Amino acid sequence: MDLTIAAILSLDGVTNGAIYALVAIALVLVFAVTRIVFIPQGEFVAFGALTMALLQTGKLPGTVWLLLAMSAVATAMDLVQARRERWAAARLGHELLRHLLLPLAAALAAWWLAPANPPLLVQAALTLALVTPMGPLVYRLAYRSLADASVLVLLIVSVGVHFALTGLGLLFFGAEGFRNPPFWDQRFSFGALAVTGQTLIIFAASLTLLAALFVFFDRSLPGKALRATSINRTGARLLGISSDGAGRLSFTMAAFIGALSGLLIGPGTTVYYDSGFLIGLKGFMAAVFAGLTSFPLAVLGALGVGLIESFGSFWASAFKEVIVFTAILPVLLWRSFVDHHGEDH
């Protein structure tokens, strides 16, 4: 291996690491706020890529039917709970807006725009509009009633949600894989190193999202509420911060980040209905490196995962996944020495 090959592999590793960083950030966010190890985060990535691919063909993506099905079940649960607990009209209206009207509006927009084959950026915005509402719906359907359960129970539920979403992905998207066109089909040469426009977009989108999250958590009231909830859930409740609202917001942000990751990764690899699991697992490795608490460490860990994957595929392409996932063992060993948390009851 010479310096040119090393530079090419490093660029490829950092590019993949930028995607894994987004997934890791979403995992850290959800865990910090809700104590949920959100294994299905990768499904949002796959759904984002597949939705964009089907919009490219001029077809109505299966995301629409999946979103409407989830919306219908969540709305039925809201109506039953509202009758049992005698909710005020204002609260019921807010719940119906979140779980029925917004998903329905996104589905109608897709039904109207998909056959017209709109511009690429419009398709990307429509993809985000379809996948993002799935976050709060997943929270409502699977986690809201278990908000005070132990971490182990929440982890078991996450495994079940992962298998459910994977099966639904097969049902609504089929077994065929798709690859999307790049957002910027341009190449730049720096000596022997070639950088594509899509790579620059991945870097720009990742850095922009990181900056936006920093401003959100540091400057905005909802961001400060999420920070307070992540530090002390009980204290946040005493200050009037709704843990249910914080959980719903964190899942909404996780779904948006997942859909954005799918848009970015779609042009570089063929995505199937179950591709999200490996992507999410690599993001989880980065989140574990951060102890599921630190965004900067999650980004650093994701870049490390990307580099290990890139160089591992060069030296032993048949075993690159084994090499990547074996790398988590020393991280877990290191974490077992530096973390001293008591058992969660």
C-alpha positions in Angstrom: 0.0 0.0 0.0 1.4 3.4 -1.0 0.2 6.9 0.1 -2.1 7.3 -2.8 -4.1 4.1 -2.0 -4.1 5.1 1.7 -5.5 8.5 0.8 -8.2 7.0 -1.3 -9.1 4.5 1.4 -9.1 7.3 4.0 -11.4 9.5 1.9 -13.8 6.5 1.5 -13.7 5.8 5.2 -14.3 9.4 6.3 -17.2 9.6 3.8 -18.9 6.4 5.2 -18.0 7.6 8.7 -19.9 10.9 8.1 -23.1 8.8 7.5 -22.4 6.6 10.5 -21.9 9.8 12.6 -25.5 10.9 11.8 -26.9 7.5 12.8 -24.8 7.6 16.0 -25.9 11.1 16.9 -29.6 10.0 16.6 -28.9 7.0 18.8 -27.2 9.1 21.4 -30.0 11.6 21.3 -32.8 9.1 21.8 -30.9 7.2 24.5 -30.0 10.3 26.5 -33.6 11.6 26.5 -35.6 8.3 26.8 -33.0 5.6 27.9 -34.0 3.7 24.8 -31.3 1.9 22.8 -33.1 2.5 19.5 -32.0 -0.5 17.4 -34.5 0.4 14.6 -32.7 3.6 13.7 -31.3 2.0 10.7 -34.7 1.3 9.3 -35.4 5.0 9.0 -32.2 5.2 6.9 -33.4 2.4 4.6 -36.9 3.8 4.3 -35.4 7.2 3.3 -33.3 5.7 0.6 -36.1 3.4 -0.7 -38.7 6.2 -0.7 -36.4 8.4 -2.7 -35.7 5.5 -5.2 -39.4 4.9 -5.8 -40.1 8.6 -6.2 -37.4 8.5 -8.9 -39.5 5.9 -10.8 -42.6 8.0 -10.6 -44.4 5.5 -8.4 -46.1 6.1 -5.1 -43.7 4.7 -2.5 -44.8 2.1 0.0 -43.8 4.6 2.7 -47.2 6.3 2.1 -49.2 3.1 3.0 -46.9 2.3 5.9 -47.3 5.8 7.3 -51.1 5.7 6.9 -51.3 2.3 8.6 -49.2 3.5 11.6 -51.3 6.8 11.7 -54.6 4.8 11.8 -53.5 2.6 14.6 -52.1 5.5 16.6 -55.3 7.6 16.1 -57.4 4.6 17.3 -55.3 4.4 20.4 -55.6 8.1 21.0 -59.4 8.0 20.7 -59.7 5.0 23.1 -57.4 6.6 25.6 -59.2 10.0 25.3 -62.5 8.4 26.0 -61.2 6.4 28.9 -59.3 9.3 30.5 -61.7 12.0 29.4 -59.1 14.2 27.7 -59.8 17.8 27.1 -60.8 18.8 23.5 -57.5 20.8 23.1 -55.3 17.8 24.0 -57.3 15.5 21.7 -56.9 18.0 18.9 -53.1 18.2 19.4 -52.8 14.4 19.4 -55.0 14.1 16.2 -52.9 16.8 14.5 -49.6 15.0 15.3 -50.8 11.4 14.6 -53.4 11.9 11.9 -53.5 15.2 10.1 -49.7 15.7 9.5 -49.1 12.1 8.2 -52.3 12.4 6.0 -51.0 15.7 4.6 -47.6 14.2 3.7 -49.4 11.2 2.1 -51.6 13.4 0.0 -48.6 15.4 -1.1 -46.9 12.2 -2.2 -50.0 11.0 -4.0 -50.2 14.3 -5.9 -46.5 14.8 -6.7 -45.1 11.3 -7.2 -46.6 10.7 -10.7 -45.4 14.2 -11.9 -41.7 13.2 -11.3 -40.8 16.5 -9.6 -37.2 17.8 -9.4 -34.7 15.9 -7.3 -34.7 18.4 -4.4 -38.5 18.3 -4.2 -38.4 14.5 -4.1 -35.8 14.7 -1.2 -38.1 17.1 0.7 -41.1 14.8 0.1 -39.0 11.8 1.4 -38.2 13.7 4.6 -41.9 14.7 5.0 -42.9 11.0 4.7 -40.3 9.4 6.9 -40.0 12.0 9.7 -43.6 11.5 11.0 -42.8 7.8 11.5 -40.6 8.8 14.5 -43.3 10.1 16.8 -45.7 7.4 15.6 -43.2 4.6 16.5 -42.8 6.3 19.9 -46.6 6.4 20.4 -47.2 2.8 19.3 -44.3 1.1 21.0 -42.7 3.2 23.8 -45.0 5.8 25.2 -46.8 3.4 27.6 -43.4 2.0 28.7 -41.7 5.3 29.3 -40.9 4.3 32.9 -39.8 0.8 32.2 -36.3 -0.5 32.8 -33.6 -0.2 30.1 -33.7 -4.0 29.6 -37.5 -3.9 28.9 -37.0 -1.0 26.5 -34.2 -2.9 24.7 -36.4 -5.9 24.3 -39.1 -3.7 22.8 -36.6 -2.2 20.4 -35.6 -5.6 19.1 -39.3 -6.3 18.5 -39.8 -3.0 16.8 -36.8 -3.6 14.6 -38.1 -7.0 13.4 -41.6 -5.5 12.9 -40.3 -2.6 10.7 -38.0 -4.9 8.7 -41.0 -7.1 7.9 -43.1 -4.2 7.1 -40.3 -2.9 4.9 -40.4 -6.1 2.9 -44.2 -5.9 2.6 -44.3 -2.3 1.4 -41.0 -2.0 -0.5 -40.4 -5.5 -1.8 -37.1 -7.4 -1.9 -35.6 -5.5 -4.8 -32.7 -3.2 -4.1 -32.4 0.4 -5.3 -29.6 2.9 -5.9 -30.4 6.6 -6.2 -28.8 9.2 -8.5 -26.3 11.6 -6.9 -27.5 15.1 -6.0 -24.4 16.5 -7.6 -22.8 14.5 -10.5 -19.4 16.2 -10.6 -15.9 15.0 -10.0 -12.9 17.0 -8.7 -9.3 15.8 -9.0 -6.6 16.5 -6.5 -3.6 14.8 -7.9 -4.4 11.1 -7.8 -7.3 11.6 -5.5 -10.8 12.1 -7.0 -13.6 13.6 -5.0 -17.2 13.4 -6.2 -19.8 16.1 -5.7 -21.9 13.6 -3.7 -19.0 13.2 -1.3 -18.9 17.0 -0.8 -22.6 17.0 -0.2 -22.3 14.3 2.4 -19.7 16.3 4.3 -21.6 19.6 3.9 -24.9 18.0 5.1 -23.2 16.3 8.1 -21.4 19.4 9.2 -24.5 21.6 8.7 -26.6 19.2 10.8 -24.0 19.1 13.6 -23.9 22.9 13.7 -27.7 23.0 13.7 -27.9 20.6 16.6 -25.4 22.6 18.5 -27.4 25.8 18.1 -30.7 23.9 18.8 -29.4 22.5 22.1 -27.6 25.6 23.2 -30.0 28.4 22.1 -33.6 27.1 21.7 -36.1 26.4 24.5 -37.0 22.9 23.2 -33.3 22.0 22.9 -32.7 23.1 26.5 -35.7 21.0 27.6 -34.2 17.9 25.9 -30.9 18.6 27.6 -32.6 18.9 31.0 -34.5 15.7 30.4 -31.3 13.9 29.4 -29.6 15.0 32.6 -32.3 14.4 35.1 -35.8 13.1 34.0 -37.3 13.6 37.4 -35.9 17.1 37.9 -37.1 18.0 34.4 -40.7 16.9 35.3 -40.6 18.9 38.5 -39.7 22.0 36.4 -42.7 21.3 34.1 -40.9 19.7 31.2 -43.0 16.9 29.7 -41.0 13.7 29.4 -43.6 12.5 26.9 -43.1 15.6 24.8 -39.3 15.2 25.1 -39.5 11.6 24.0 -41.7 12.4 21.0 -39.4 15.2 19.9 -36.3 13.1 20.2 -37.9 10.4 18.0 -39.0 13.0 15.5 -35.4 14.2 15.2 -34.1 10.7 15.0 -36.5 9.9 12.1 -35.4 13.1 10.3 -31.7 12.3 10.7 -32.3 8.7 9.6 -34.2 9.8 6.5 -31.5 12.4 5.7 -28.8 9.7 6.1 -30.8 7.5 3.6 -30.8 10.3 1.1 -27.1 10.7 1.4 -26.1 7.0 1.4 -28.5 6.0 -1.4 -26.3 7.2 -4.4 -23.3 5.3 -3.0 -24.7 1.8 -2.4 -27.6 -0.4 -3.3 -30.2 -0.3 -0.4 -32.6 -3.1 0.4 -35.5 -3.3 2.8 -33.1 -4.8 5.5 -30.0 -2.8 4.8 -30.7 -0.5 7.7 -29.7 -3.1 10.2 -26.0 -3.1 9.3 -25.9 0.6 8.9 -27.6 1.1 12.3 -25.3 -1.4 13.9 -22.2 0.5 12.8 -23.7 3.7 14.1 -24.4 1.9 17.3 -20.7 1.0 17.6 -19.9 4.6 17.3 -22.5 5.5 19.9 -21.1 2.9 22.3 -17.6 4.5 21.9 -19.3 7.7 23.1 -20.9 5.8 26.0 -24.3 6.8 24.5 -23.8 10.2 26.0 -21.4 12.4 24.0 -22.1 13.7 20.5 -18.5 14.7 19.7 -17.2 11.2 20.8 -20.0 9.6 18.7 -18.7 11.5 15.6 -15.1 10.5 16.4 -16.2 6.9 16.9 -18.1 6.9 13.6 -15.1 8.2 11.7 -13.1 5.4 13.3 -15.7 2.8 12.2 -15.6 4.2 8.7 -11.8 4.0 8.5 -11.7 0.5 9.9 -14.3 -0.6 7.3 -12.5 1.0 4.4 -9.0 -0.4 5.2 -10.5 -3.7 6.3 -12.2 -4.1 2.9 -8.9 -3.4 1.2 -6.9 -6.0 3.2 -9.6 -8.7 3.5 -12.8 -7.7 1.7 -14.6 -11.0 2.5 -14.2 -10.4 6.2 -14.7 -6.6 6.4 -17.9 -6.9 8.4 -16.1 -9.3 10.8 -13.2 -6.9 11.2 -15.6 -3.9 11.9 -17.7 -5.7 14.5 -14.7 -7.3 16.2 -13.4 -3.8 16.8 -16.2 -3.2 19.3 -14.7 -5.7 21.7 -11.8 -3.5 22.9 -14.3 -0.5 23.0 -16.6 -2.5 25.3 -13.6 -3.5 27.5 -12.5 0.1 27.7 -16.0 1.3 28.6 -16.3 -1.4 31.3 -13.3 0.3 33.0 -14.1 3.9 32.6 -17.9 3.8 33.2 -19.1 3.2 36.7 -22.9 3.3 36.5 -25.0 1.3 38.8 -27.6 -1.1 37.6 -30.8 0.5 36.3 -33.9 -0.7 38.0 
